[in-house]
Amino acid sequence: MPMSLQVIYPITGETNFDYDYYTSTHMDLVNTHMGPHIATTLVTRGLAGGPDAPRQSYAVATFTFSDKDALDAALRAAGPVIADIPKFTNTQPQMLIGEVIG
């Protein structure tokens, strides 16, 4: 069954997020270390939390994988990616791992 990993970067307190670093450097690290196991990648920049609601997240990165083995392999290779997070944000990322059902 296809699997997904979403990394959500919430806006809280006095946090910040460097989009230039994220898109130019961090995502290159993702591609280098985790990319061989990823089927698709989608990065969304947060603009709003809904109609007439302020945004709640800086960004959401969505990765899909052909199966759980590919997801597990990507997570095993993610060390350098995770270590890079403090270089572009001081927020605590949240993760959602799930089965793709639609």
C-alpha positions as semicolon CSV with decimal commas, in nm:
position;residue;x (nm);y (nm);z (nm)
1;M;0,000;0,000;0,000
2;P;0,134;0,350;-0,081
3;M;0,246;0,554;0,219
4;S;0,292;0,924;0,286
5;L;0,499;1,140;0,515
6;Q;0,393;1,497;0,585
7;V;0,619;1,739;0,767
8;I;0,428;2,038;0,902
9;Y;0,608;2,350;1,021
10;P;0,365;2,525;1,262
11;I;0,372;2,894;1,342
12;T;0,398;2,935;1,719
13;G;0,524;3,210;1,947
14;E;0,843;3,374;1,826
15;T;0,928;3,123;1,554
16;N;1,074;3,198;1,213
17;F;1,127;3,019;0,882
18;D;1,379;3,091;0,603
19;Y;1,201;2,993;0,280
20;D;1,505;3,065;0,060
21;Y;1,726;2,825;0,256
22;Y;1,446;2,568;0,276
23;T;1,380;2,560;-0,097
24;S;1,739;2,594;-0,219
25;T;1,945;2,399;0,037
26;H;1,725;2,187;0,262
27;M;1,520;2,031;-0,017
28;D;1,844;1,945;-0,199
29;L;1,946;1,749;0,113
30;V;1,609;1,574;0,111
31;N;1,661;1,477;-0,254
32;T;2,017;1,358;-0,192
33;H;1,950;1,146;0,115
34;M;1,586;1,045;0,095
35;G;1,508;1,105;-0,272
36;P;1,591;0,757;-0,403
37;H;1,302;0,622;-0,194
38;I;1,046;0,899;-0,260
39;A;0,781;0,860;-0,531
40;T;0,652;1,221;-0,525
41;T;0,724;1,544;-0,340
42;L;0,495;1,842;-0,288
43;V;0,587;2,148;-0,081
44;T;0,313;2,395;0,009
45;R;0,379;2,740;0,153
46;G;0,115;2,832;0,409
47;L;-0,095;3,138;0,324
48;A;-0,405;3,098;0,542
49;G;-0,566;2,861;0,791
50;G;-0,896;2,879;0,604
51;P;-1,124;3,152;0,472
52;D;-1,067;3,464;0,680
53;A;-0,829;3,275;0,915
54;P;-0,460;3,351;0,965
55;R;-0,211;3,093;0,850
56;Q;-0,116;2,832;1,105
57;S;0,182;2,674;0,929
58;Y;0,485;2,808;0,747
59;A;0,489;2,510;0,512
60;V;0,387;2,148;0,467
61;A;0,608;1,901;0,281
62;T;0,428;1,592;0,153
63;F;0,623;1,290;0,033
64;T;0,470;0,972;-0,104
65;F;0,629;0,630;-0,116
66;S;0,543;0,313;-0,306
67;D;0,517;0,115;0,018
68;K;0,620;0,096;0,382
69;D;0,964;-0,043;0,297
70;A;1,042;0,266;0,086
71;L;0,918;0,495;0,365
72;D;1,129;0,310;0,623
73;A;1,437;0,333;0,400
74;A;1,385;0,709;0,355
75;L;1,348;0,757;0,731
76;R;1,668;0,561;0,794
77;A;1,849;0,797;0,552
78;A;1,699;1,114;0,702
79;G;1,967;1,189;0,964
80;P;2,140;1,472;0,773
81;V;1,800;1,615;0,674
82;I;1,679;1,628;1,034
83;A;2,010;1,776;1,152
84;D;1,966;2,059;0,899
85;I;1,629;2,180;1,033
86;P;1,771;2,435;1,284
87;K;1,945;2,610;0,993
88;F;1,613;2,738;0,853
89;T;1,360;2,737;1,139
90;N;1,326;2,737;1,514
91;T;0,978;2,586;1,511
92;Q;0,922;2,223;1,611
93;P;0,813;2,030;1,300
94;Q;0,526;1,786;1,328
95;M;0,508;1,466;1,127
96;L;0,216;1,264;0,997
97;I;0,284;0,919;0,855
98;G;-0,008;0,754;0,686
99;E;-0,150;0,522;0,425
100;V;-0,251;0,684;0,097
101;I;-0,620;0,600;0,052
102;G;-0,724;0,830;-0,225
